[in-house]
Amino acid sequence: MRFRKRLVTFILILQSVLLLTHFLLYETWTFSSANGYSAGPTWIKLVLGFLSLTFVPASLLAFRYANAPVRAFYRMAAVWAGLLSFLFIAMACCWIIFAVSRLAGLDPNFHRIVELLFGVAVVTGLCGVFNASWTRVTRTTVRLANLPAAWRGRKAALISDLHLGPVRNGGFLRRLVAKVLRENPHAIFIAGDLYDGTAIDEARAAEPLNQLTAAPHGVYFVAGNHEQFRDDSKYLHAVAAAGVRVLNNEKVEVDGLQIAGVPYRNAWQPRSFASALHDIGLDRDRASILLTHAPDHPEIAEAAGVSLQLSGHTHLGQFIPWSWIARRIYRQFVYGLSRIGKMQVFTSSGAGTWGPPLRLGSNPEIVVLQFE
């Protein structure tokens, strides 16, 4: 009951923010510095009014239904939500320019400024949509102390945050799997949020993972927060049925290398994370890889003797202004290879998107790790 009240409150707040943002866009568009305020055409009111009421209903529908009309509605609403972020920034810049110009005794054509910056915002957003569909391969070399001789020169692929759901589905995963296999990795790590948590045929969506079993030293998966919104068993069963080893507070040893996994639910709080790593019992004198979804508490993993932590979750913020917030929260661990004490951390920006299918300042990626 308490969860339901919190959810209703969150939805009401989010919808209120969206309504206010669209109202401000309308007011900015119709304002004229020379003639004062003049009401815009009725169709602009109707379009903005409709768009302000799309993202929340589309998201709620996506959690319950997985049919084609819902997917199309969600994609439209999600793209607009992304463009809205850029339009909001453009709107703020318009008013700043207007205020500074007036203070300087100038009388700019405010509507022309709005047209220009709003146009730039839309083009920038559409470039972000294109960028989000172009998956790159990021290559990095990782040197680990006490790495078994058998692992020297081997490659591993790291993928995360595909968010299979209303925007991306099995077709996207098939294309990603084909790219991964072209790299001929010896092992493959999937660092959570394979699913978006919305309605989907879990088993069918995961079928392309069967092909990854060609990796000679295994495919390993750990659950992320989107798998664990609710009961994660349906997702874990689908992944396991595709031949992927699901790591749930446990480790396996492959040619002398310790590979451990702690799912998000056990890793997001310091005490439970430390307890899970203690129970796993890593040998500090041998190299180890920890697969955990988010780089929330790398200091705890380092204290447990982990050599290399592999994570995702941050998306590198996906696009401005969220990228600034992500950097503020995760600091040096927001993306790429970093170090804390004796442990290294690689955080991937992920292959998919959450919410708006848009990336700017971050790229969707497959990470190829070369061990030395």
C-alpha positions, 0 to 999 in steps of 0.5 A: 500500500505504501509503495502504491502511494509513493508511485502515485505521488511520483506520477503526479509530480512527474506529470505536473512537471511535464505540464509546466514545462510544456506551458513554459515552452508555449509562453516562450514561443508566443512571447514577442519582445516588440509587441508584448504577449500575443496568443499563438495558433490554437493548433500549437496549444493542442499539439503541446497539450497532447505531447505533455500527456504522452510520456507518463501514460505510454510508460504505464502502458509499456509496463503492462502491454507489449503489443505493436501499438503500445511500442509505437506510442512509447517510442514516440513519447520517449523521443519527444521526452528527449527532445523536450530536455534540449528544448528546455535548455534552449528556452532557458538560453533564450530568456538569458539572452533576452534579459542580458540584451535588455540590461545592455539597452538592446531590443533584440527580436526575441521570436527570431532568437526562439526560432533559432535556438529551438531549431538547434535543439530539435536538430541536436536531439535528432542527432542524439537519436541517430547516435543512440542507434550506432553501437561502437566497439571500445577496446582497452587493455587491462593488466591484472596482478597475479593473472593466471598464465592461461589468461594472458592475451585473452579477450573478454567482451563486456555488454550492459544496459541493453534495456530490451523492451518497447524501444529495443527488442530481440532484433537489436540483441541479434545485431549486438550478438553478431558484433560481439562474436566478430570480436572472437572473445574468450569470455563474455560478461553481461553486467545487468539491465538486459531487460528494461523491466517493462512487458516483454516475452522474456524467453523470446527476447533472450534467444539470441544469447544462445549464440554467445555460448560459442565463447570458449570460457563462458558467458556470465550474467548478473541482474541489474536494477531493472530486472529487480524492480519486482520478482526477477525470476522470469528474467533469470530463467530466460537468461539461463535457458539461453545458456548463460551462467547467472551469477547470484552472490557466487563465484566460478573459477575458469583456468585459475581466474575467479569470476564472481557476481553480485546482483544489484539488489545485494550490491546497492547497500554497503552492508549487504554488498560487503556481506555478499562478498564475504560469503563469496570468499575470494582468494586475495592472492589470486586474480579475480573479476567481479561482475556487479551492475552499478559502480556504487561502492567500489571501495567495498569491492576493493576491501574484499580483494577484488582485482577488477570490477566490471559494471554499467548502469550509469549510461554516462548520463546518456545526454545533457543535462543528465550526464552532468548529474551522473558525473557528480554522483559517480565521479571517476567511476562514471565511465571507463577504466579507473582505479581505487587502491589495488582494484581497477574498475571498468564502467561501460556506458551500455549498449541501449538506452533508458527512457528517451532513445537518445545519446549525446556525449555518450556512445552505445558500446560493446567493450572488448577487454584485453588481459595482460 
